[in-house]
Amino acid sequence: MRIDAHHHLWDLAVRDQPWVHGLPELHRSFSPFDLRPLLARHAVDTAVVVQTMADAEETPELLALTTTDRHVKAVVGWTDLTDPAVADRLGELRAAPGGAALVGIRHGIQDEPVSDWTSRRDVRRGLEAVGAAGLAYDLLVRPDQLPDAVRTVRELPDVRFVLDHAGNPVISEAGLDTWTAEMKELAACPNVAVKLSGLVTRTPSGADPVRALRPFTDVLWSAFGPHRVMFGSDWPVCLLTADYDDVLRVTDALCEELSGTEREAVLGTTAARWYGIPA
């Protein structure tokens, strides 16, 4: 079972995506029809589509896609964690067409101006509601927000968390040490897994991505173990620097040192277990 645990879809005719303005590679619509041949070429059975907008209408649209597309089987959506009725909102999403495919919630914490957003009392209450609903919570953070993410994961042991893009580290020798210490702290919490996603895009221009990323994946293997790491292409955002084929090539190269069972975990079974995706 091969799972792409992180990709995006959007239709600019339905909803603008302001964050892609000025990015010609991304400033167009991306549909399941664009994704299907890429998944088929690499024998990817299941794709997890992840929200892009803090918009209550986007998640029901993504859930509806799972009723018509055989590859898109899971959704990490959005709801306002600070809403006092967040539990009701989650129930409404579950009751919507395709609602059974809702496996997680995410908010663009990296866009919040503060470094301790997840420590807010109203946010914590919302995170607890996500955990009580049996859903995972995807952490999308900047490097300066990682310490707060560590505190949150530690203090909410009943919530399953997924750290998107391995915390968006600075891919350099200088950025490795601080990030490594934070990953070790995070790995001490058994309720968090990490996505091996979005890192090819962060690789410095002109650098060999396998060579540049190997010190970082070595930390993930040793700290979390492959059974708490899951692959995500971050398509189509990856197109800023690499196409889908290149991302898979780099990922396969970074997993070469792993055993067969460990590779299966990174490329599928971790995501299946963490998100509750049926085989």
Secondary structure, 3 states (H helix, E strand, C coil): CCEEEEECCECCCCCCCHHHCCCCCCCCCECHHHHHHHHHHCCCCEEEEECCCCCCCHHHHHHHHCCCCCCEEEEEECCCCCCCCHHHHHHHHHHCCCHHHEEEEEECHHHCCCCCHHHCHHHHHHHHHHHHCCCEEEECCCHHHHHHHHHHHHHCCCCEEEEHHHHCCCCCHHHHHHHHHHHHHHHCCCCEEEEECCHHHHCCCCCCHHHHHHHHHHHHHHHCCHHHEEECCCECHHHHCCCHHHHHHHHHHHCCCCCHHHHHHHHHHHHHHHHCCCC
